Amino acid sequence: MALNIGEIKYTNILPLFFYINKKEIEKTGAQFIPQVPAELNRRMARGEIDLGGISSFSFGENSHQYSLFPNLSVSTYGKVGSILLFSKRKIEELDGKSIALTSSSATSVVLLKVILKEFIGVNPDYITMTPDYDEMLASHDACLLIGEDAIKGGWRQEKDIYVYDLGELWYEKTGLPMTYAVMAVRNDAIKRETPLLEKLQIQMTESKSRTKADGYQEMIEAVLHEHGGESAFWTNYFRGINYDLSENHVKGLKRYFELAYKHSFIQSLPEFTFFNYSLQGI
Ligand SMILES: C=C(O[C@@H]1C=C(C(=O)O)C=C[C@H]1O)C(=O)O
C-alpha cells in the first residue's frame, strides 16, 4: 500500500512542502492530498492518510497511534495573522453570545474555547459552520476563521468589527509559543515505509530552510499568483510563523493540552513520541 500524504491546503504550511520533489515521491505510488485541516484530521484518524500536516489538537487526540516528525510545525510566538476572531463586541462582552466556529479547524477551535474560559472568563454558545465571513456574522455575534478565510477577512478592515489574533492572546496570557499544526505519521505506516518517510522528513526539513533562506520570496511569487494580496503582506506573514518544534514548542503544546483537559475539551493528556529524532538537527 503506497503512502498517502496529507497537505494542509492553506498557505501557512507551504514552506514545508514547497521544495519537496513531488514527482520523485509520487513515482513510488504515493499521493499528496490537499485538504483543510479538519478533513485531514478525520482521514488520518481513519487510516486513509499515513502522514500529514494535521491540527496539533488532532495529534493530541490520537497520540497513541501517531509519531511526530521532529522540529517541524506551524507555530508562532505571538501574532499569527490567520487565526482570527472577528467580533461585533469586545471579547470580554461575549458571555452568553453566539460564536460561529469554522468547520475547517480543530486546534484553533479549542484554543478559542480555552482562552475564553480560562483567561477571559466568558461562556458563549458555539456553533460550527462552513467558513464564510458574511454568513457567519449575519447570524452570530462573532466568528472564528483560519487560513486564507481569516486573512481575507482581515483585509476587509471593517470598522465596528473587533479583530482578535489568537496567537497573540495565547502569548500574552502564557508567554509560550503556540503550535497549530504538526507533521504526524501513523505508527502503522512507519513499519511499512521507513525509507520513504525518511526521504520526506529530509525534504520537508530542507524545504523549511530553503524557503526561509530567501525570505520566502520565490514561494511568495506562487502564493501571489493563487491568492493575490501584497508581496509585503505575505513576507511579513511567513516571517511571523515559526516552523520549528523545539522543547519550548512542546512546552507550549503541553500547556494547551493541560488546559483543554482541565475544561474537558480532550479526554486524556497526550504522549509525545517522535519519528527519527536523530535527524532533527538537519
Ligand atoms: C496558522 C494556521 O494554522 C492552522 C490551524 C489549524 C487548526 O486550527 O486546526 C490546523 C492547521 C493549520 O493550518 C492557520 O490555518 O491559519
The ligand as an SDF file (V2000), in Angstrom:
LIG
                    3D

 16 16  0  0  0  0  0  0  0  0999 V2000
   -1.7960   29.1430   11.1730 C   0  0  0  0  0  0  0  0  0  0  0  0
   -2.7810   28.3170   10.8860 C   0  0  0  0  0  0  0  0  0  0  0  0
   -2.6590   27.0820   11.4250 O   0  0  0  0  0  0  0  0  0  0  0  0
   -3.5730   26.0640   11.2150 C   0  0  0  0  0  0  0  0  0  0  0  0
   -4.6040   25.8250   12.1410 C   0  0  0  0  0  0  0  0  0  0  0  0
   -5.1160   24.5710   12.3270 C   0  0  0  0  0  0  0  0  0  0  0  0
   -6.2680   24.3230   13.2450 C   0  0  0  0  0  0  0  0  0  0  0  0
   -6.7870   25.2880   13.8070 O   0  0  0  0  0  0  0  0  0  0  0  0
   -6.6680   23.1620   13.4290 O   0  0  0  0  0  0  0  0  0  0  0  0
   -4.5570   23.4950   11.6400 C   0  0  0  0  0  0  0  0  0  0  0  0
   -3.5410   23.6500   10.7830 C   0  0  0  0  0  0  0  0  0  0  0  0
   -3.0020   24.9630   10.4220 C   0  0  0  0  0  0  0  0  0  0  0  0
   -3.3610   25.2150    9.1030 O   0  0  0  0  0  0  0  0  0  0  0  0
   -3.9090   28.7260   10.0180 C   0  0  0  0  0  0  0  0  0  0  0  0
   -4.6490   27.8840    9.4770 O   0  0  0  0  0  0  0  0  0  0  0  0
   -4.0670   29.9170    9.8140 O   0  0  0  0  0  0  0  0  0  0  0  0
  1  2  2  0
  2  3  1  0
  2 14  1  0
  3  4  1  0
  4  5  1  0
  4 12  1  0
  5  6  2  0
  6  7  1  0
  6 10  1  0
  7  8  2  0
  7  9  1  0
 10 11  2  0
 11 12  1  0
 12 13  1  0
 14 15  2  0
 14 16  1  0
M  END
$$$$
